Amino acid sequence: MEPIRYVDRLNEHYRSQGFPAYKWVVHEGAPLTPLGKPLAECTVSMLTSGGISRSDAEPWNPNARNDFRLDAIEVSAPSDDFQIHDAYYDHRDADEDLNCVFPIDRLRELAQAGVIGGIAPRLWSGFMGRIYKRRAVLEEEAPALARELEKDKVDLFVLVPA
Amino acid sequence: MLLSTGRDLTAQVLPPRSAFVNFPMGNPFGHPQDVETQRAILFATLRLAETAQKGGTLVDLDHEWDEDFATALD
């Protein structure tokens, strides 16, 4: 099947709700920082924005708006010790197997096999729900996370929206 | 790198390196217990770090979902 046209669908949805037209982020290009070393020598971390938290942590607000909570996930966390609270997507499969949205077992296997150099001590869950404060993300929240990644000497960061 | 299930959104935002997989939201790495597909998609996403030559690279992965699917808005 053809990829779903989410932008058209959301524009239509907002219009039907009587909201003003949403101003999408549109970029003409992007910078690229060369890797500088092979994948097999890279330290990798990963972020999910899918409303995922450890079983003993607070559940996410499933209808979150402008929630800048950010959970650090211990690298050794068992994949069956998580909960998902997110009203924006169907997470029944991910409830059964976290790796559908946040493949921590697969990442550990790639590290064990030497495909990647290693995994950072912290993985991340955050930027969940709907965030409309673009400037806060660009100028505060994302740079703050980048500083944490630098502390963990992360070379590669995998971002996975649900 | 970003792994996306929304091609049009990702093409607009244009992160430095993205992979698109035409799977439903909630299943970017595939089905539960499908270890092979999960690993292949994660590896393909990581590989972009070595292969992307310019910022804004968006690669279409060739995995196909087994049936048509809708959005959460439907």
Interface residues (C-beta under 8 A of the other chain):
Chain A: M1 P3 I4 R5 Y6 V7 D8 R9 L10 H13 W24 V25 V26 H27 E28 G29 A30 P31 L32 T33 L35 P38 L39 C42 V44 G50 Y88 Y89 D90 H91 R92 D93 A94 E96 D97 N99 C100 V101 P103 D105 R106 L107 E109 L110 V115 I116 L156 F157 V158 L159 V160 P161 A162
Chain B: M1 L2 L3 S4 T5 G6 R7 D8 L9 Q12 V13 L14 P15 P16 R17 F20 N22 P24 M25 G26 N27 P28 F29 G30 H31 P32 Q33 V35 Q38 R39 I41 L42 F43 T45 L46 R47 A49 E50 A52 Q53 K54 G55 G56 T57 W65 D68 F69 A70 T71 A72 L73
